[in-house]
């Protein structure tokens, strides 16, 4: 079949438009909040969750559901679940408790992961005191209908370990990596209120890794961080060259980075990144359709904001493995807003689901309200 040159050029242009950046150029709609989990009676806070796609096409979302009167990190909480059967557009209206509070304080900060063996792993923090907070793991062989008994992931050294939500990573080769911050705090003879005030904010960063689907875990070397920098809440992303990049919440006005060349056994010295940030966690994930990295964070440079304010909430892409970030877009920009603890999950459809705390500072609900938003990733590539 022969085409004229003008027709051929128009056809090529159409193909370029339709496949721009590996994404359809059409239906580039802005993000939509599809679910908001508001506090209520005997439920002062809903926060820190994660997603997993099930074999029947549904999406399971598990999050920290606080009970009683305290919305503090040291209040009582269970792990609750919601489901979506239509790609995240709508969600079940009632909570189902997946893990009843089994800690002396609470259970919180969920990570969900589809393992190489097909099972689903549920990770969370079981908190007993200011000196005892350990990541736990349960496994489901029936798509989240039931879960195994909890198994501690850290047994070599007791302490208060922070594992953020949506943080456990499975490398291409199958190794599981868990980034944690150990906060050593002297806890003898103090009341609960005094303990919270005495919390040591300077974390010691490690990863724990497992090569047997979570049956056993080993500890990495410590990540070296400058002693003047407060390091907290690390996250991980695997890079195309096989190295692993750790991104770190700090009080230095930016995220810090560390790189491992041996799949999480040892880490290079932490250094400042090009990601301006208040003392707030960021999240980096890879878009499987394009291979690009996607960053969700509080852009410290936007709107001239000061330390401590977790707003606005921004999203950006990197086409060069995090060396630079472009197409910075704003998800939320309310100066009174408080946006943090994000879970980023790309669905098989290509759509992107985000969950994140989205309360109001003036009302004291910063960590109490959680949004789930749905994004057509083509919107990320709009100019």
C-alpha positions as CSV (number, residue, x, y, z in Angstrom):
1,X,0.0,0.0,0.0
2,X,1.4,3.4,-1.0
3,X,0.9,6.6,1.0
4,X,1.5,10.1,-0.2
5,X,4.2,12.1,1.7
6,X,1.6,14.5,3.3
7,X,-0.6,11.6,4.4
8,X,2.4,9.7,5.8
9,X,3.6,12.8,7.8
10,X,0.2,13.3,9.2
11,X,0.0,9.6,10.2
12,X,3.4,9.8,11.9
13,X,2.4,12.9,13.8
14,X,-0.8,11.2,15.0
15,X,1.2,8.3,16.2
16,X,3.6,10.6,18.1
17,X,0.7,12.4,19.8
18,X,-1.1,9.2,20.8
19,X,2.1,7.5,22.2
20,X,3.7,10.6,23.8
21,X,6.0,9.5,26.6
22,X,4.5,6.0,26.5
23,X,1.2,7.4,27.6
24,X,-2.0,8.3,25.7
25,X,-2.2,12.0,25.0
26,X,-5.9,12.0,25.5
27,X,-8.0,12.1,28.7
28,X,-5.3,14.0,30.5
29,X,-7.6,14.9,33.4
30,X,-6.5,16.4,36.7
31,X,-6.4,14.2,39.8
32,X,-9.7,13.3,41.5
33,X,-10.2,12.6,45.2
34,X,-12.2,9.3,45.1
35,X,-12.3,8.6,48.9
36,X,-11.8,10.7,52.0
37,X,-11.6,8.9,55.3
38,X,-12.8,11.4,57.9
39,X,-12.6,10.9,61.7
40,X,-15.7,10.2,63.7
41,X,-17.0,9.0,67.1
42,X,-14.4,6.7,68.7
43,X,-12.3,7.2,65.6
44,X,-10.0,10.3,66.0
45,X,-7.7,9.5,63.1
46,X,-7.4,7.6,59.8
47,X,-3.9,7.6,58.2
48,X,-0.9,5.8,56.7
49,X,-2.1,3.1,54.3
50,X,-1.1,1.1,51.2
51,X,-2.7,-0.7,48.2
52,X,-2.4,-4.0,46.5
53,X,-4.2,-5.3,43.4
54,X,-6.0,-8.6,43.8
55,X,-6.2,-11.5,41.3
56,X,-9.9,-10.8,40.7
57,X,-9.1,-7.2,39.7
58,X,-10.2,-5.6,42.9
59,X,-7.9,-3.2,44.9
60,X,-7.3,-3.7,48.6
61,X,-6.4,-0.7,50.7
62,X,-5.3,-1.2,54.3
63,X,-4.7,1.8,56.7
64,X,-4.3,2.8,60.3
65,X,-7.7,3.3,62.0
66,X,-7.3,4.9,65.4
67,X,-9.8,4.4,68.2
68,X,-10.5,6.1,71.5
69,X,-9.8,9.8,72.0
70,X,-6.1,10.2,71.0
71,X,-4.9,11.0,67.4
72,X,-1.3,10.8,68.6
73,X,1.2,8.4,67.2
74,X,0.9,6.8,70.6
75,X,-2.9,6.5,70.5
76,X,-4.7,3.1,70.1
77,X,-5.2,1.9,66.5
78,X,-6.2,-1.1,64.4
79,X,-5.5,-1.9,60.7
80,X,-8.7,-1.5,58.6
81,X,-9.4,-2.4,55.0
82,X,-11.5,-1.0,52.1
83,X,-11.9,-2.5,48.6
84,X,-12.6,-1.1,45.2
85,X,-14.0,-3.2,42.3
86,X,-13.8,-0.5,39.6
87,X,-10.2,0.5,39.4
88,X,-10.3,2.9,42.4
89,X,-13.3,5.0,41.3
90,X,-15.5,3.9,44.2
91,X,-14.8,2.1,47.5
92,X,-16.6,0.0,50.0
93,X,-18.4,2.1,52.6
94,X,-17.6,0.1,55.7
95,X,-14.3,-0.7,57.4
96,X,-13.2,-4.3,58.0
97,X,-10.6,-4.8,60.7
98,X,-7.7,-6.8,59.3
99,X,-5.5,-6.6,62.4
100,X,-6.9,-5.8,65.8
101,X,-4.5,-3.8,68.0
102,X,-2.1,-6.4,69.2
103,X,0.4,-3.9,70.7
104,X,0.5,-2.3,74.1
105,X,0.1,1.0,72.3
106,X,-1.0,0.3,68.7
107,X,-0.4,-1.2,65.2
108,X,0.0,1.2,62.3
109,X,2.0,2.2,59.1
110,X,1.0,-0.4,56.6
111,X,3.0,-1.7,53.6
112,X,1.4,-4.2,51.2
113,X,3.5,-6.2,48.7
114,X,2.8,-8.9,46.1
115,X,5.6,-11.5,46.6
116,X,7.3,-13.4,43.9
117,X,5.6,-16.6,45.1
118,X,2.2,-15.0,44.5
119,X,1.3,-14.4,48.1
120,X,0.5,-11.0,49.6
121,X,2.7,-9.7,52.4
122,X,1.3,-7.2,55.0
123,X,3.9,-5.2,57.0
124,X,3.2,-2.9,59.9
125,X,4.6,-1.5,63.0
126,X,3.7,-3.1,66.3
127,X,4.2,-0.5,69.0
128,X,4.5,-1.4,72.7
129,X,6.3,1.6,74.1
130,X,8.7,4.4,73.3
131,X,11.5,1.8,73.4
132,X,9.7,-1.0,71.7
133,X,8.4,-0.7,68.1
134,X,9.1,-3.5,65.7
135,X,8.0,-4.1,62.1
136,X,5.8,-7.2,61.8
137,X,4.9,-9.3,58.8
138,X,1.8,-11.4,58.0
139,X,1.2,-13.3,54.7
140,X,-2.1,-14.1,52.9
141,X,-2.4,-17.1,50.5
142,X,-6.0,-16.3,49.7
143,X,-5.9,-12.7,48.3
144,X,-6.3,-11.0,51.6
145,X,-9.3,-13.0,53.0
146,X,-7.2,-14.3,55.8
147,X,-3.7,-13.6,57.2
148,X,-1.0,-15.7,58.9
149,X,0.1,-15.1,62.5
150,X,2.4,-12.1,62.9
151,X,6.2,-12.6,62.7
152,X,8.7,-10.0,63.8
153,X,11.1,-8.8,61.1
154,X,13.7,-7.5,63.5
155,X,14.9,-9.9,66.2
156,X,18.6,-9.0,66.5
157,X,18.4,-5.8,68.5
158,X,15.4,-4.4,70.4
159,X,14.4,-0.7,70.0
160,X,12.0,1.7,68.5
161,X,12.1,1.2,64.7
162,X,10.2,3.5,62.3
163,X,9.0,1.8,59.1
164,X,6.9,4.2,57.1
165,X,3.8,3.1,55.2
166,X,4.3,1.8,51.6
167,X,8.1,1.5,52.1
168,X,9.0,-2.2,51.8
169,X,10.6,-2.9,48.4
170,X,11.0,-6.1,46.4
171,X,14.0,-5.9,44.0
172,X,13.9,-7.3,40.5
173,X,15.8,-10.4,41.8
174,X,13.3,-11.0,44.5
175,X,15.1,-9.7,47.6
176,X,12.9,-7.9,50.1
177,X,14.3,-4.6,51.5
178,X,12.9,-2.8,54.5
179,X,14.2,0.7,55.3
180,X,14.0,1.6,59.0
181,X,15.1,4.4,61.4
182,X,16.1,3.3,64.9
183,X,15.3,5.9,67.5
184,X,17.1,5.1,70.8
185,X,15.3,6.8,73.7
186,X,15.9,6.4,77.4
187,X,12.6,5.2,78.7
188,X,13.0,4.3,82.4
189,X,10.8,5.9,85.0
190,X,8.9,8.2,82.6
191,X,5.1,8.6,82.1
192,X,3.6,8.1,78.6
193,X,3.4,11.9,78.2
194,X,7.0,12.4,79.3
195,X,8.1,9.6,77.0
196,X,6.6,11.3,74.0
197,X,8.4,14.5,74.8
198,X,11.7,12.7,75.3
199,X,11.6,10.9,72.0
200,X,15.0,10.9,70.2
201,X,14.3,12.4,66.8
202,X,17.7,11.5,65.4
203,X,17.3,8.2,63.7
204,X,20.0,5.6,62.9
205,X,19.2,4.3,59.4
206,X,19.5,0.7,58.2
207,X,17.8,-1.7,55.8
208,X,16.8,-5.2,56.7
209,X,16.8,-7.6,53.8
210,X,15.4,-11.1,53.1
211,X,16.2,-13.6,50.4
212,X,13.6,-16.2,51.5
213,X,10.3,-14.3,51.0
214,X,10.4,-12.8,54.5
215,X,11.1,-15.9,56.6
216,X,14.4,-14.5,57.8
217,X,16.0,-11.0,57.8
218,X,19.5,-9.7,58.0
219,X,20.7,-6.2,58.9
220,X,22.6,-3.9,56.6
221,X,25.5,-1.7,57.6
222,X,24.5,1.7,59.1
223,X,23.9,4.6,56.7
224,X,26.4,7.3,57.6
225,X,24.7,10.7,58.0
226,X,26.3,13.9,59.1
227,X,25.7,14.2,62.9
228,X,24.2,17.7,62.6
229,X,21.5,16.3,60.2
230,X,18.3,14.9,61.7
231,X,17.6,11.8,59.6
232,X,14.3,10.0,59.7
233,X,11.8,7.9,57.7
234,X,13.9,6.5,54.8
235,X,12.4,5.2,51.6
236,X,13.8,3.1,48.7
237,X,13.7,2.8,44.9
238,X,15.6,0.4,42.7
239,X,17.5,2.2,39.9
240,X,18.0,0.8,36.3
241,X,21.6,0.1,36.9
242,X,20.7,-2.3,39.7
243,X,21.7,0.0,42.5
244,X,19.2,1.0,45.2
245,X,18.7,4.7,46.2
246,X,17.5,5.6,49.7
247,X,15.8,8.9,50.1
248,X,15.7,10.4,53.6
249,X,13.6,12.9,55.5
250,X,15.8,15.5,57.2
251,X,15.7,18.9,58.9
252,X,18.3,20.3,56.5
253,X,15.7,21.8,54.0
254,X,16.0,18.9,51.6
255,X,15.8,15.2,51.2
256,X,19.1,13.4,51.6
257,X,20.1,10.4,49.5
258,X,22.3,7.3,50.0
259,X,23.1,4.6,47.4
260,X,23.7,0.9,47.7
261,X,25.7,-1.0,45.1
262,X,25.1,-4.4,46.7
263,X,21.3,-4.6,47.0
264,X,21.0,-3.1,50.4
265,X,23.9,-4.7,52.3
266,X,26.0,-1.6,52.6
267,X,25.3,2.1,51.9
268,X,27.3,5.1,50.7
269,X,27.5,8.2,52.9
270,X,24.2,10.2,52.8
271,X,24.4,13.5,50.8
272,X,22.0,16.4,50.0
273,X,19.7,15.8,47.1
274,X,18.0,18.2,44.6
275,X,14.7,17.8,46.3
276,X,13.8,20.8,48.6
277,X,11.7,19.6,51.5
278,X,10.6,20.4,55.0
279,X,10.9,17.8,57.7
280,X,8.5,15.6,55.9
281,X,8.7,12.2,54.1
282,X,8.8,12.0,50.3
283,X,7.9,9.0,48.1
284,X,9.5,7.9,44.9
285,X,8.1,5.2,42.7
286,X,8.7,3.9,39.2
287,X,6.0,4.2,36.4
288,X,6.1,0.8,34.8
289,X,4.7,2.1,31.5
290,X,7.5,4.7,30.9
291,X,10.2,3.5,33.2
292,X,10.4,7.1,34.6
293,X,10.5,7.9,38.3
294,X,7.6,9.7,40.0
295,X,8.2,11.9,43.1
296,X,5.5,13.0,45.5
297,X,6.6,15.4,48.2
298,X,6.1,18.8,49.9
299,X,7.9,21.2,47.5
300,X,9.7,23.4,50.1
301,X,10.6,26.0,47.4
302,X,7.0,26.6,46.3
303,X,5.0,29.5,47.8
304,X,7.9,30.6,50.0
305,X,6.9,28.2,52.8
306,X,8.7,27.9,56.1
307,X,9.9,24.8,58.0
308,X,7.4,22.6,59.5
309,X,4.6,23.2,57.0
310,X,3.7,20.1,55.0
311,X,2.2,21.8,52.1
312,X,1.8,22.1,49.2
313,X,1.7,18.5,47.9
314,X,3.5,18.2,44.6
315,X,4.3,15.5,42.1
316,X,7.0,15.4,39.4
317,X,8.7,13.0,37.0
318,X,12.4,12.2,36.3
319,X,13.5,10.7,33.0
320,X,17.1,10.4,34.2
321,X,16.9,8.3,37.4
322,X,16.4,11.2,39.7
323,X,19.2,13.5,38.5
324,X,16.6,16.1,37.7
325,X,12.9,16.5,38.2
326,X,10.5,18.1,35.7
327,X,6.8,18.7,35.1
328,X,6.3,19.7,38.7
329,X,2.6,19.8,39.4
330,X,0.6,20.7,42.5
331,X,-1.9,18.2,43.9
332,X,-2.9,20.4,46.8
333,X,-1.9,23.9,47.8
334,X,-4.1,25.0,50.7
335,X,-1.8,26.9,53.1
336,X,-3.7,25.4,56.0
337,X,-3.4,21.9,54.6
338,X,-1.1,19.2,55.9
339,X,-0.2,16.6,53.3
340,X,2.1,13.6,54.1
341,X,2.6,9.9,54.4
342,X,1.9,9.0,50.8
343,X,1.4,5.6,49.2
344,X,2.0,5.6,45.4
345,X,0.7,2.6,43.4
346,X,0.4,2.2,39.6
347,X,-2.4,-0.2,38.6
348,X,-2.3,-2.7,35.7
349,X,-4.6,-0.2,33.9
350,X,-1.8,2.4,34.0
351,X,-3.8,4.6,36.4
352,X,-2.0,5.9,39.5
353,X,-3.5,5.7,43.0
354,X,-2.3,8.0,45.8
355,X,-3.2,7.9,49.5
356,X,-2.0,10.6,51.9
357,X,-2.9,12.5,55.0
358,X,-4.8,15.6,54.1
359,X,-6.1,17.3,57.2
360,X,-6.1,21.0,58.3
361,X,-3.4,22.5,60.5
362,X,-5.8,25.0,62.2
363,X,-8.2,22.3,63.2
364,X,-5.5,20.0,64.4
365,X,-6.6,17.3,61.9
366,X,-3.3,17.1,60.0
367,X,-2.9,13.4,60.4
368,X,-6.5,12.5,61.0
369,X,-7.9,12.7,57.5
370,X,-6.7,10.5,54.6
371,X,-7.5,11.0,50.9
372,X,-7.3,8.5,48.1
373,X,-6.8,10.2,44.8
374,X,-6.8,8.7,41.3
375,X,-4.6,10.1,38.5
376,X,-4.3,9.4,34.8
377,X,-0.5,9.5,34.5
378,X,-0.8,11.3,31.1
379,X,-1.6,14.4,33.2
380,X,1.9,14.2,34.6
381,X,3.4,14.7,31.1
382,X,1.2,17.7,30.2
383,X,3.1,20.9,29.7
